Amino acid sequence: MTDTSAAAKPLLARVESYLAGVFHPVAQEQFLAGAVQSFYSWFFALLRNAFICGVLQYLADASGSMTLQIFAIVAYVALAAYCLSYINVWVLTPFHFVKHKRLAFVLDGLVTLAVLLSLGYAILAGTLFAIDEIAKGHAASRSNAPRNSAGPSSSP
């Protein structure tokens, strides 16, 4: 049995050598592919989490359960905090040219605060809207389901 595995090693080495010569990684393409994969992994994680929040909200509305309502609220707050964490790392300095550094600091702080509040509101409103739409969409699909599966009526 060792003779077979010893004979397979040179063949495997030749196949690996051939494949290494066939496939050439391109650095720019690897960077672009990494950026695209990173974005879509973030997007699908966000989509999955928003869907979970929507399902929790639907279940809370449908059952009237206070526990599920609390879970839905906690999930919504966690999702909003997750989204807000992406805008926390930016610093805006549009008044870097102002000679009085204290004035520039105050103006930069006001602009940064205005932008962060605007983005924060957009994220909170957007996630709330998306969660409500998921919950309402599921409820609407359940209420529009056909009640009688006997087929179409033959009215004149």
C-alpha positions as CSV (number, residue, x, y, z in Angstrom):
1,M,0.0,0.0,0.0
2,T,3.0,2.3,0.6
3,D,4.0,1.8,-3.1
4,T,0.7,3.3,-4.3
5,S,0.9,6.3,-2.1
6,A,4.6,6.8,-3.0
7,A,3.7,6.8,-6.6
8,A,0.8,9.2,-6.1
9,K,3.0,11.9,-4.5
10,P,5.0,12.8,-7.7
11,L,1.8,12.8,-9.7
12,L,0.1,15.1,-7.1
13,A,3.2,17.3,-7.1
14,R,3.0,17.6,-10.9
15,V,-0.7,18.4,-10.8
16,E,-0.2,21.1,-8.2
17,S,2.7,22.5,-10.2
18,Y,0.5,22.6,-13.3
19,L,-2.4,24.3,-11.5
20,A,0.0,26.8,-10.0
21,G,1.1,27.7,-13.5
22,V,-2.4,27.9,-14.9
23,F,-3.9,30.2,-12.2
24,H,-2.2,33.5,-11.7
25,P,-3.6,35.8,-9.0
26,V,-3.9,39.4,-9.9
27,A,-3.3,41.7,-7.0
28,Q,-5.7,44.4,-8.1
29,E,-8.4,41.9,-8.7
30,Q,-7.8,40.3,-5.3
31,F,-8.2,43.7,-3.7
32,L,-11.4,44.4,-5.6
33,A,-12.8,41.0,-4.9
34,G,-12.0,41.3,-1.2
35,A,-13.8,44.7,-1.1
36,V,-16.9,43.3,-2.9
37,Q,-17.0,40.2,-0.7
38,S,-16.6,42.4,2.5
39,F,-19.4,44.7,1.4
40,Y,-21.8,41.9,0.5
41,S,-21.0,39.9,3.7
42,W,-21.9,43.1,5.7
43,F,-25.0,43.7,3.5
44,F,-26.4,40.2,3.9
45,A,-25.6,40.2,7.7
46,L,-27.6,43.5,7.9
47,L,-30.4,42.0,5.7
48,R,-30.6,38.9,7.9
49,N,-30.7,40.9,11.1
50,A,-33.4,43.2,9.7
51,F,-35.4,40.2,8.7
52,I,-35.1,38.7,12.2
53,C,-36.2,42.0,13.7
54,G,-39.2,42.1,11.3
55,V,-40.2,38.5,12.1
56,L,-40.0,39.3,15.8
57,Q,-42.1,42.4,15.4
58,Y,-44.7,40.4,13.4
59,L,-44.8,37.7,16.0
60,A,-45.2,40.2,18.7
61,D,-48.0,42.0,16.9
62,A,-49.7,38.8,15.9
63,S,-49.6,37.2,19.4
64,G,-49.8,40.3,21.5
65,S,-47.0,38.9,23.7
66,M,-45.2,41.4,25.8
67,T,-42.1,39.2,25.9
68,L,-41.9,39.1,22.1
69,Q,-42.5,42.9,22.0
70,I,-39.6,43.4,24.4
71,F,-37.4,41.1,22.3
72,A,-38.4,43.0,19.1
73,I,-37.5,46.3,20.7
74,V,-34.2,45.0,22.0
75,A,-33.4,43.5,18.5
76,Y,-34.3,46.8,16.9
77,V,-32.0,48.8,19.3
78,A,-29.2,46.3,18.7
79,L,-29.6,46.6,14.9
80,A,-29.6,50.4,15.1
81,A,-26.5,50.4,17.3
82,Y,-24.8,48.0,14.8
83,C,-25.6,50.4,12.0
84,L,-24.6,53.5,14.0
85,S,-21.2,51.8,14.8
86,Y,-20.2,52.3,11.1
87,I,-20.5,56.1,11.3
88,N,-18.8,56.5,14.6
89,V,-15.3,56.2,13.1
90,W,-15.4,59.3,11.0
91,V,-14.1,62.7,11.9
92,L,-15.1,65.7,9.8
93,T,-12.9,68.8,9.7
94,P,-14.3,71.1,7.1
95,F,-12.9,74.2,8.9
96,H,-9.3,73.0,9.1
97,F,-8.2,76.2,7.5
98,V,-9.5,78.5,10.2
99,K,-6.7,80.2,12.0
100,H,-8.3,80.2,15.5
101,K,-8.1,76.6,16.4
102,R,-10.8,76.8,19.2
103,L,-13.3,78.3,16.7
104,A,-12.3,75.7,14.1
105,F,-12.8,73.0,16.7
106,V,-16.3,74.2,17.7
107,L,-17.3,74.6,14.0
108,D,-16.0,71.2,13.1
109,G,-17.8,69.7,16.1
110,L,-21.1,71.4,15.1
111,V,-20.8,70.1,11.5
112,T,-19.8,66.6,12.7
113,L,-22.7,66.6,15.1
114,A,-25.2,67.7,12.5
115,V,-24.0,65.0,10.0
116,L,-24.0,62.3,12.7
117,L,-27.5,63.2,13.8
118,S,-28.8,63.3,10.2
119,L,-27.2,59.9,9.5
120,G,-28.4,58.5,12.8
121,Y,-31.9,59.6,12.1
122,A,-31.8,58.2,8.6
123,I,-30.5,54.8,10.0
124,L,-33.1,54.7,12.8
125,A,-36.0,55.7,10.5
126,G,-34.8,53.4,7.7
127,T,-34.4,50.3,10.0
128,L,-37.8,51.0,11.6
129,F,-39.4,51.4,8.2
130,A,-37.8,48.2,6.9
131,I,-38.8,46.2,10.0
132,D,-42.4,47.4,9.8
133,E,-42.5,46.6,6.1
134,I,-41.3,43.1,6.7
135,A,-43.8,42.6,9.5
136,K,-46.7,44.1,7.4
137,G,-45.7,42.2,4.3
138,H,-45.8,38.9,6.0
139,A,-49.2,39.8,7.6
140,A,-50.5,40.9,4.2
141,S,-49.4,37.7,2.5
142,R,-51.2,35.7,5.2
143,S,-54.4,37.7,4.8
144,N,-54.4,37.5,1.0
145,A,-53.9,33.7,0.9
146,P,-56.7,32.0,-0.9
147,R,-59.4,30.6,1.4
148,N,-61.0,28.2,-1.0
149,S,-58.8,26.0,-3.1
150,A,-61.6,24.6,-5.2
151,G,-60.6,26.6,-8.2
152,P,-62.1,29.7,-9.9
153,S,-65.8,30.2,-9.8
154,S,-67.7,29.9,-13.0
155,S,-70.0,32.9,-12.7
156,P,-71.7,34.2,-15.9
